Amino acid sequence: MQPEAYWQAILFLFIGCLILGIGVYMEVLADVIMLPGESFVKSIVLRWHTDFGITKVCFDAAMTIIAGVLSFFFFSQLQGVREGTIIAAFFVGAIARWIARRLSFLPERLFVKEQTELTPLQEDSVCIVISREYGSGGHDFAKQLAQQLQFAFYDEQIITLTAKSTGFDQKYIMDHEERMNSSLIYDLVHEGYAYSDEYKPMKDAIFEAESDVIRSLAKENSVIVGRCSDWVLRDKKKCIKIFLHAPLSYRVQTVKKRENLNEKEASALIHKMDHMRKENYHYYTKQIWGSADNYDMCIDASIGEKTMAACIQHLIESKKE
């Protein structure tokens, strides 16, 4: 088939990307020998500990540039490299990754593998997890609440524990946790060619390691801040899930004072951080960040810490009963 119209060529291109993406997913699922390009990239990642997604994009870009230079050298014009080359380079891997996420149940049904059991949760302990809009004062309130209840408090401590279990630098974890500008761009960059049980993107590895840490911390009476804790501890009965929100004007004033910013800068930072938390939460939990369905209580932080603490204390008593 030789499509003549441009729109037909684009349509055929995307159909071809879809078919190739399915083929790549099947190749990865079967755990057979990898394509040379992806094997080369994986070798670089394992040798120099670089990020697979970024390394893969750089590799694909280099191959495209080299192909373009060679076409000019041998034919004095651009041949074999056009917009379809670039589109295919980005979308085939993204399609394979998208399919893998939607069919995550398939490997368990096709292959007999030893399943990693989740850390058993202690149901006699009470765990309070607090999700929060940026600037709502979630960290300070959670710390004060933990002191009042004589519970253990965990926020940045989770970063330290995760760094010990993964070997990642604490600053790297801090810069990458709970932050995602766009789940679509993340999928495009971190393609699915080389995904296996042996390799995960660093951000995915951080999320899994933090989840393991959170589940281990939930064995004692504790207050845990953020990091999709409400979803990670979704099977724990005595887990109280709180979401703190507040009017934008209230949060702007909080961020202005805390970060030493003007009103415009504070508002921009709030929107940016809320967006990244929303994308990160949805990507890993498939739930809507801030939706009341995901929490036991949603509280307007502007009512004051004393009132919030009283509401949560009443909720704790109800859970105990």
N, C-alpha and C positions, 0 to 999 in steps of 0.2 A: 504493500500500500504506500502510495506516494501522495500525501496531502499537499495540495497546491496553495490553498488559502492559508494565511498566517495563523488565523484562529484555529484552523484544523491542526496545524503543526503543533501549536501550544497544547491543544486538547490531547493529541497523541502523545506528546511529551509527558504530560501528567499521568496519563494512563500507563505509560511505560515506567514512570517512577513508582507508581503504585504496585505494579507487578514485580518490579525489581525489589522494592521494599519488602514485599511479602516473601520473596525468595531469600533475601538477606536474613529476615527474621527466622525463617525455617532453618537456615544454615546455622545461626547462632543457637537456636533451640536444640538442634541435633548435636551441638558441640563438636562439629567436625572441623577439619582444617580451615583456617581462615584465609581470606583473600590476601594477596601479597601486600597491598597497600596498607591494610589494617594491621597485618602482622608487623610491618615495618614500624608503624606508629606505636604499636603496643610495646615493641622492643625499646624504643626511645623512652617511653613512659616508665618502663620498669628499670631502665638503666639510669636515667637522670631524674626520676621522680617528678616529672612534669604533669600538668593536667591533660588528660586524654583529649577532652573536647577542643581545647585551644590548640594542642599539638596537631590534632586531626585537621582542623580548619587551616592552619598554617601549611600543613603538608599538601592539602588539596589545592590551596591557592598557589603554592610553589609549582605543583605539577601543571596547573592551568597556564601559568606565566611561561614556564619552560616550553610547553606545547605551542603557545602563541609565538614565542621567539623562534623556535625551530621551523614553524610554518613559514615565517617571513624569510628565514635563512635559506630554506630549500625551494620555496615556491614563489618568493617575492610578494606574497599576499597572505592574508589570514585564512587558513583552512582548518576545518575540523574543530574549531573553538568559537563558540558563539554563546548567546544568552542561555541556550539549553544546557550547555556544559555546566554553567554556574548554578542554574536551577537544580539540575540533577545532583550536583555535588552537595547541596544543602538539604534537599528534600528527601532523598532516598533513605539516608540514615535516620532522619526525623520520623519518617513514616514507619520504619522498622521499629523504632523506639516506641512510637505511639501504639503500634499493634501489640508490642510486648507488654505494655502497661495494661492494655485492655484485656489481654489474654493471660494475665499473670497466674491464673489458676491452672493453666494447661500443663506446665512442667510436672506438677504434682500428680496429675492424672496419667501422664504418659510414662513417666520415669519413676522408678522406686528409689528414693533417696532418703537418707537419714535426715529427718526434720529437726531443726534447732528449736528446742522448747523455750517458750518465754519464761522469764524469771517469775516464779510463783509469787503472787501478791499476798501479803498478810492482811486478812480482812478485819482483824481486830484493831488495826491502826486507822487513824483518820488522816486523810490527806486533803489539803485545800490547794487547788491549783487556780492561779489567777492569770487570766489573759487580760490585755489592756490596750486601749488606744494610746498612741504616743502622746505624752504630756498629761496623762490622767493621774500621774503619781502612783502608778501601780507598784513600783519597787519599794518606795518608802512606806506605803501603806502595808504592803505584805510583810515587810520587816517588822513594823510596829505590831501588826496582828500576831505574828509568830511569838514575839516577846510577851505579849499580853496572854496568849494561850499556853505559853511555855512549850511551843512546838519548835522543831528544827526549821531553819530558814535556808532556802537554796535559790540562788539566782546566778550570779557570776561564779559561784562555787562549782556549778555544773560544768562550766568551761574548763576549770582546773582538772576536775575528775575525768572529763572527756579527753583532755590532752594527755593525761597519764595512760589512758587505755588505748589511744590511737597512735600516739607519737607525734601528732600534729602540734604545731606551735600554737600557743594560747591566743596570740594576736590574730593568727590566721583564722582560728575558729570564731573569734569574736567578730571578725570582719565578714564572715560568710554565713553565720547562723541567722535564722529568721529573716533573711534578706533575699529577695528574688524580684528583679525588676519586671520580668515577663516569663511566665512558664513556657510560652511558645518559643521565645528566643533561647531559653535554657535547653529546650528539646532540640532546637536546630543546631546549637553549638555542641551539645553532648550527644552525639549520634550514637546509634545502637549497634554499630558494626561489631565492636569488640567486647560487648557486655557478656559477662559470664559470672559464675560464682567467684572467680578469682579476682575480678576487677569491678570496681564501682567508682563513679565520679566522686571526687573528694567531698563535695557538698552532700551527696547521698550518704557517704560513709560517715560524715559528721552527724547527720540526722539520726542514723541508726545507732551510732555510739551514744549520742545524747539520750535517745529513747531507752537504751539499756540502763544508763546511769539513773534516769528518772524512775524507772521501774524498781531499781534496787533501793533508791532513796525512799520510795513509798512504803517500805517495810516499817517505818516508824512514823509517829505523828509528825507531820511536816507541812510547811507552806512552800509551794513551788511556783515560780514565776515563769510564764511563757513557754516557748519551745514546743507548742502543740501538745502540752501536757494533758489537756482535757481529752484528747484523742488517744494519746499513748496509754492513759490509765482508764480507758473507756470500760474495761471489764472489772474494775475495782468498785465494789458496792459502796464502801464508805469513802467515796471520793467526792468532794464538794467542788463543783466547777463554777467559778465566778468570772464574769466579764465586766471590766470597768470601762465606762465611757464617760464623756463629759462634753459640754458645749465647746465649740471651737474657740470662742472668746476666752473661756477658762483655761483651756490648754495652751493657747497662745501666750497668756500671761505667765503660765508656769514655765514654758520653754524659754521665753524671753529672759526670765530671771536666772534660770539654771544654766543656759548656754551663752548668756550675755549677747543676745541678738536683738535686732530691731523687730518690729511687728511683722513686717513683710517677710523677713528671713525666717522668723519663727513659724509663720503660717506655711511657707514653702517646705520647711523641714518636716512639719507635721504631716502634710499631705504625702510627701515622699516616703516617710517611714511607715505610715499606715498602708500605703499601696504595697510596699515590699512585704510587710507582714501578711497582708491579705493574700498576695500571690503565693507566698511561701506556704501559708496554711492550707490554701486550696490545693496546691500541687501535691502535698504529702498526705492530706487527709481526705481529699475530694469533698470536703464540707465547706460551707460558707463561713468565713471569719466574721465573728460578731453576731451571728444568727442566734436568736434566743433559744432555738431548739437544741443547741449544743451545750447549754449551760443550765445549772440549777437556779442561778440568779444573775440578772444583769443590773448593775448599780450605777447611778449617776454620781461620779466622784465629787461633784460640786456640793453635795449635801453634807460633806464633812466626814472626817475619819471616824469620829466617835459614833455617828449614826450608822455608818457602814459597818463598823465593828459589831455594833449591837445586832444588826440584821443578820450578819454571818453567824454570830454566836447563837442566835435563835435557830438558824438553819442547822447548825451542828447538833444542837439538842434534838431536833426533829430526826436527823439522820441516826443518832444513837438509839432513839426509840424504835 
